[in-house]
Amino acid sequence: MGMSLPPNFECPIRLSRVLNLPPENLITSISAVPISQKEEVADFQLSVDSLLEKDNDHSRPDIQVQAKRLAEKLRCDTVVSEISTGQRTVNFKINRELLTKTVLQQVIEDGSKYGLKSELFSGLPQKKIVVEFSSPNVAKKFHVGHLRSTIIGNFIANLKEALGHQVIRINYLGDWGMQFGLLGTGFQLFGYEEKLQSNPLQHLFEVYVQVNKEAADDKSVAKAAQEFFQRLELGDVQALSLWQKFRDLSIEEYIRVYKRLGVYFDEYSGESFYREKSQEVLKLLESKGLLLKTIKGTAVVDLSGNGDPSSICTVMRSDGTSLYATRDLAAAIDRMDKYNFDTMIYVTDKGQKKHFQQVFQMLKIMGYDWAERCQHVPFGVVQGMKTRRGDVTFLEDVLNEIQLRMLQNMASIKTTKELKNPQETAERVGLAALIIQDFKGLLLTDYKFSWDRVFQSRGDTGVFLQYTHARLHSLEETFGCGYLNDFNTACLQEPQSVSILQHLLRFDEVLYKSSQDFQPRHIVSYLLTLSHLAAVAHKTLQIKDSPPEVAGARLHLFKAVRSVLANGMKLLGITPVCRM
């Protein structure tokens, strides 16, 4: 229910008296009516279904009869101007002037907190939440999956933070394992110090590709790689200092690129941190009698307890070195010690679903009850993202491509104003386009990426959201100062205004939905609708040549739209632009 209406609108409280139910039951049963193509409908609806569910009275008569009976018990007053029944609902229409005044006041007073102060979130305990996302592998491709993990993880962290939780953002790098044996050996063979300094990610990747080819043909290279990794695991100073240099230079580069994306991390950890701790994990598993040795000399844990091959998880190689799963166990235990979190969320592609199920299950059988607080948010794969230079290798290539294409688009549009910083604007608009295309569907769905679709300026795209924001901003710049104090709510009675106000009422419900299922699409479709409503209103509700109080009221309305649009975009990880 969209807003804290003034004290005389105590719908939940009054209803609770009439219905003889506690008010908190009503908060989730009352919702703002979504904007539809129909003629002007009510503002709020009370779902009779969900009320009766809470009532647990299964001998209930026909719902429609109940709805009618309810509507008769309630009466109109200075706030509620009409009460009617719909399909299994009781509908309320609010006094128009009061609706206008309250919504606009609330949006402008609450600013970036609008929607978050709703009753829907009241009594929400403040939690400590760890979000692990992005997590590329040093020296391997930073591929599109990492990009998805980055923007989805960032959205979840933003949303949790906005709701007042304490969020710790962790980038868990793939900075250990057999690949570093190959890399160390490869660098000794084909590496150049100056290339490493000037473009570490690119150079390490080239070395890695080359040494892999060599190792496939030449057994001695493969053997050298294995030895190098063993030296690392044993803590050899020389091997470690080379490894440390690879890692530090890569992180510096990542930080620079993430900054372009508007993403930051509180902690860069990595598999390397857990090489000693994963030995402790193995000892613990052994002491609990959970470790089984195989004929090949590897160590496994049987999660089914009856030898079911699909439930067997390998935790140690035959040479005693740790694996991905062992390091994940050690990392989880360490984070619990360090942060004492209430929830830990891992954002990775759905291919790792089984891996995380096994990790959580192992934590449980090791006696860590908090394993239930760990959660995996999986997402689908993206096909067909190629830059002009070929397949995407690094995040930087994607960002450069976005910027380039967007600059070309902007150059071809007549209305593009002279921008102070066209590169930055192009990047922000381009990122909005990328993020909206990604967030429109369910996260689990695989989708085919299309540059053309990303950059359409018409239709439901990020470009359209940015364009709407910039347009509304220029209205405020053009007319702002003179009009904003003189303002009469009675001037906003046109259906276009009312639709916008009714839509603004629903913002908190949309945030609530996304906070329940971690799906950004609720917010995306809300913002797209808001932008369409704003476009229609912009055409019909003139500011120029209107009487001052009408102009002032309309400006207030557009300012409220821009504010909510900006709030929603920022949650999604988009930086709104003011000129385009």
N, C-alpha and C positions, 0 to 999 in steps of 0.2 A: 504494500500500500504506500503510494508514492511519497507522502509528505506528512509532516506533523502539521495538521491543520490547526487553526486557532482553537482555544479551549471550548468554544461553543459547538465545534464540530467534534463531538466525542462519539463518532459512529460506533467504534468497537465497544465503548463503555455503555452507551445507551442500548445498543443491541444486546449486550451481554445481560442487561437487566431484563429486557423483554424475553430473551430466549432462555434465561436462567443458565447461562454458560460462562465459564471464566473468560475474561477479555483476551488472554493470550491465545486461546483457541481460535479467536476470530482474526487475529492479525494475519495468519497465513491463509485464511479462507477468503479474505477480502482482497481483491486486486483491482488495479486500474484496468479499464477496458482497452484492449489494443485498438489502435487506429485501423479502420477497415474502409473498404470502398463504399460501404453503406452510407445512408444519410446519417446525420449526426446522432450518435447513440449516447448512452449514459457515460458517466465518468468512472464510476466504480461498480464492481459487481461482487455479490456475495455468493460463493458457490455453496449451494444447499447440500450437494453431495458430500463435500469434504466436512461440512459441519456435522452431518448425521453420522459420518464415519467415526468422527471423534466421540460421538454420542454413544456409539456401540449398541444402538437399539436396532436389532435386526428385524424386529417385527414392524418395520416402519411402513406407513401407508405410501401411496404414490408420491414421488418427489415433487411433481408439479403441484399437487394439492398442497403439500407442505409449503412450497414457495409462495403460493397464493395466500395461504393463511398467514405466513410471516409478513408479507407485504401489507396485509390489512392491519396487522398489529402495530406497524410502524407508521409514524405520521410525518408529514412535511413540516418544516419550520423555516427559520431565517436562513438556514444553511442548505438543507436538502430541498430542492425545488420540485423534484418529481420522483416518485417511486413506482417502479413497474416490475413485471416479472418477465424473464426470458426463459430460454431452455435451461431448466434446473438452476436458475439463478434469480436473485432479487437484484434489480438494478437501481442505482441512485444517480440522480443528476444533481450536481451541486449548483448553488446560486452562482451564476456566471461571473459576476464582479468579484465575488469572494475567491472563486477559483483562480481568476487571473492574478489578483493581488497576492494571494498566498504563494502561488507557484513562483511568480517572478521574484517576490521578496526572498523566498527560500533559495532560489538558484543564485541570486546575487549575494545574499548574505553568506551562504555556505561555501561559495566559490569552489575550490578544488575538492571540497569535502561533500559536495552535493550528492545525495543518493546514498552516501556511506553512513549518514547519521540516522538512517531510517530505523523504524521499530524492528524491521526484519533482522537487523544486526545487533539489536540491543541485547545486553547480557551475554555478548559473545566473549568467551574468555580469551585473554591475550596469550598466544602460544609462541613457542620458539620453534621456528621451522627452518630446516636445512633443505635447500634445493640444489641438486647436483645437475648441471646441464652443460651443453656444448661439448666438452671433453674430447677434443681432437687428439690424434696421435702425432707426437713429434716425428717429423720425417716422412710420415705417410700423407696421403692426400687429405686435405681438409675438404670433404665432399659435401654434397647437398644435404645429406643426412645430418651432418654437424650443424649446417645452417638452420635446418628445421629445429633441431634440439635447442639451438641458441635462442631463436625467437620465441619458441613455445615456453622454454624455461624462464626466459625474461618476463614473459606475460604472467606466468604463474607467480613469480616472485613479486612483480609489481602489484598484482591484485592482492596478494596476502599482506603486503606492506601497507597498501591503501586501507586495508581493514584493521590496521593497527597491530598486526603481529610483528614479532621480531624475526627478520629473515636473514639467513646466512647463505650467500650465493657461492657455490663452490664449483670450480672448474677442475675436474679430475683428469689430468692429462695422461695419455698413454705414453709414459716416458720411461718405460722399463720393459724388459722382456727380450726375447731372442732378436727382435729387430735391431736392438742396440749392439748386439754382437756383430750383426751385418754392417751396421752403420759405422762402427768404430773401425772395423777392418776396411770397409769401403773408403773411409776418409783417409786412412793411411795410404791407400792405393791411388785414389783419384781426387782427393780433396784439395781445394785451394783456400788458404787462409783468407785472402782478400774477398773472394766470392762469399765465403761464410759470413764475413763481417757485413758486406753490403746487402746481401739478400739471403739470410740464413734459411728460411723455409724452402725457398726455391732450390737453393744449392743442396741442402740436405736431401731433398726429394730426388734431385737428379742423381746424387751419389747412391742413394738407396736403390733406385731403379737399376743403375748400372751394376752395382755389386750383386743384386739378385740374379741378374742375367749370368754374371761370371760364376756365381756359386752353383748355378744349375749345371753348368758345363764342367766346372773344375772342382773336384772334391777337396783339394787342398784349401781353396778359398772358404768353402763351407766349414771345414774343420777349424780354420783360423777364426771364423766368426763365432763358432761354438766356444772356442777357448777364450775369446775376448769377453763373451758374456759371462763365462765362469769367473774370469778375473774380476769382472764388475761385481758379481754376487759375493765374491770373497773379499771385496773392498780394496782391490789393488789401486794404489794412489794415482798412478799414471792414467790408467783406464778411466778412473772416476773423474779426473780433472778434465779429460776430453769430453766425457759425457756431460759434466756440469756446464761446460761451455756451450755445447749443443742446446742444452735445456734453457740456460739463461737467455741466450740470444733469441731462441724461439719464443719465449714468453714475452720478451720486450716487443717483438714483432706482433704477437697476438694482441697485446694490450693496445697497441696503436690501431690495429684493425678493428678491434671490438669498439674502440672509442668512436670510430666512424659509424658503427651500427647503433651507438647510444647504449651500449651494454657494458657493465663492469662486473667484477667479481670481488668478493671479500677475501677469497682465498684461492690461490693456485696450488692444489695439492697434486699428487700424482701417484701412480702405482709404485714408483721408486721409494716413496716414504714408508712403504709397508713391507719391504723385503725382510727386515728383521722380525717385525711383528707377525708376518705370515708364518714364520717358523714357530712362534709361540702358539699360533692358532693350530698348527699341526700337532704340537705337543698336547694341547688341550683336547683335541679330537682323539688323540691316542689314549690319553689318560681316562677318557670316558668310554674307551673301547669301541669307538665309532670308526676307527681307521682300518681299512682292509688293504693288504698288499696284494697286487696282482702278479701273475707269472712274469709279466714284462718288467716288474720292479716299480711300477707306478703305485701311488696310494690313492684309494677311492673311498667315498662315503656312499653307503647304500641307503637311500632315503626311504625306500619302500619297506626295508627290513626283511624282504623275502627274495632278494636277488633279481627283482624286475629290472631288466637292462635299461629301460627308459628312465629309471630313477637313480641311475648310478652317476655320481659326479666325481670327476678326477680332480684331486687337490694337490698332487705333487708329481713331478716328473721323475723318471728313474734315476736321474743324476742328483736328485734332492732339491732341484730348484722349484720355485713356486709358480703357480699359474694364476691366470686372471681371477678365477673364482676365489682362490685362497686370499689374494690381495684385497678383493672386495669385502670378504669377511673381516679381515684385519682393519680395513678402512672404516667399516660400519661400527665396529667395537670402539675404535679410537675416537670417532666423532661423538659417540654417546658419552664417552669419558670426558671429552673436551667441552661439548656444548650442552649435554643433557637435554637433547631436543624432545619436543612433543610429537613432531612428525618429521620424517625425512622422505623427500620426493626425488625419485630418479627419473629424468626425462631422456629416454633413448628410444630408438626405433623398435617396432614390434618384434623384430627378429630376436631381441634379447629377452623376450617375455619369460621363456623357460629358465634362462640363466638366473633372472631375479627371483623367480619362484623358488629355485633351488637354494639360492643364497639365503632368502628369508627363512626357508624351512630348516636349513642347517643351523642358522642362528638360534632358532627355536629349540632344536634338539640339543644344542650346546648349553641350553638353560637360560638364554636371554629372552625374557618375556617381552621386552620392548620390540622384538622383531615385528610385532603387529603394528607398530607405529611407522613402519617402512612401507613405502608405496611406490609402484612403478607406473609412470604415465607413458604409455606407448604411443607411437605415431606411425603413420603409413609412409611408404616411399614415394619419392618424386621421380618421375621419369622425364627425360628429354631436356634437361637444363644444360644447354651448351652455350659457351660464349663464342665470339667470332674467332677466337684463337683455338677453338676445339673444345674438348670436354673440360668441364670445370675442374681445375686442380685446387685452387685456393679461394678462400673467402674474398680475398682482395680482388681476384679476377671478377667475381660476381659484382662487387661494389663498383669497380671501374666500369664494368659493362652497363650497369644500371645508370650510372652517372652520364656516361656517353650517350646512351640512347635517349635519356630524358632531356639532355641538352639539345639534341637534334630535334626532338619533338617540340620543345619550347621555342626553338628558333623558327620552326615552321608555322607557329600559331601567331596570327597578326596581333592578338591582344597582349602578348607578352610585354610587360612594361620593362623599362630599363632597370635591371636588377643590380643592386650593389654587389651581390656575390652569387652570380648565376650557378657556379659549381655547387655551392652548399645547398642552394634551393633545389637544384636538380637531384642531388643525392637524397634529400629529405622526401621529395615527392616520389622519387623512384623507390625508395625503401617502403614508403606507405603503400605503393602499388604492389610491391612484392609481398608485404605482410598481409594485406587484405586478400590477395589471391590465395595465400596459404591458409588463412584463417576462416575462409567462407564456409568450408565444409566441416565434417567431423574430423578430428585429428587422426583417427585411425584409418581413414580412407586414403588409399593411394591416389595420386592424381598426376595427370600429364601437364607438365609445365609449358606455358606458352608466352613468349615475350610479347607477342602482339596483343594478347588478351590483357596482359599486365598493364600495358600502357594506353589502352583505350581511354579517351577522356570522357566519353559518354558511357552511361551504364554504371553498373555497380562496381566501381573500382576505387582503389586508394587515391588515384588522381582526382576523382570526383570529390572525395572527402576533403582533400587538401584545397581544391579549387573553391569549394563551398566555404571553407574556413577563411581563405584569403579574401574572398568576396565580402563576407560579413565583416571582416576586419576593416576593409577599406570603407565600408559604410560608416563605421564608428569614427574612422579618421576624417571622413568628409564632413559628417554632420554632428559628430559626438558632442563637442563641448557645449554648443548652444542649447541643445534640446534635453539633455538627460535629467535636468532637475524638474522641468515642467512636465508633469506626467499624470495622466488620468486613466485609470483602468477601464473606465466605462467605454473608452475608445477602442477596445480590442474585442469587439463582438462578432467580427466576420468569421465565417466558418474556417477560413485558413488559419486565423489566430487560434481559434478554439482547438483545432486539430493539433497544432503545435503544443499547446498547453497540456492537452490530454496525453500527448506522447511524452512530454517532459515528466509527467506524473509517474511514468512507468520505469524511469531509469533505475531506481533502486531494485525493482523486481528482476531486471535484466542482470544487474550486477550480482544479485543473489543467486540467480540460476547459474551463472558462470562460476561463482565461488563454490557451488555445490558439485558441479561435474567437471570443472577445469576446462570447459570448452569455450574458446573465445568467440565462437560464431554467434552466440546470443548478442554479444556487444556489437559485433560487426553489423548484423542485420538491423539492429536498433539504430546505429549511426547512419547507415545508408538511408533508412526510412526518414530519419531526422533531416538529412541533407535534401532528400526529395521534397519533403514538406517545406523546407526553407526555400528551395528553388521556386516552388509555386507561390509562396507568400511574397517572395522578393519581386515577382512579376506583378502581383495584384495589389500589394500594400505599398503604395508609393510613399516616399518620405518627402521628396522634393515637392514643393507647392502644396503640401498638406498644412492645415492649421497647426500651430506649434504643439498643442497638447496631443493631437493625433500623431504627429511626427515623433514626438517624444515617447509616446506609448509604443509605437512600432519599433523605434530604436531599442527600447528596453527589451522588447520581445526578441529582436535579432541578437542583441547582446547575450541574452540568456541562452539562445540556441548556440551561439559561438562558444560560450563558456562550457556547456555540456559536451559539445562536439570535441573541444580540446581535451576535456577530462577523459573522455572515452578513448580518444586517440592515444593519449599518453599512457593509459593503462595497457594498450595493445603494443606499446613500444614505438609509437610513431611520434616524431616531433612536428607539431603543427607549423605550417609556414604562414606568414602574414602577407607575403606578396608572391605573385606567380606570373 
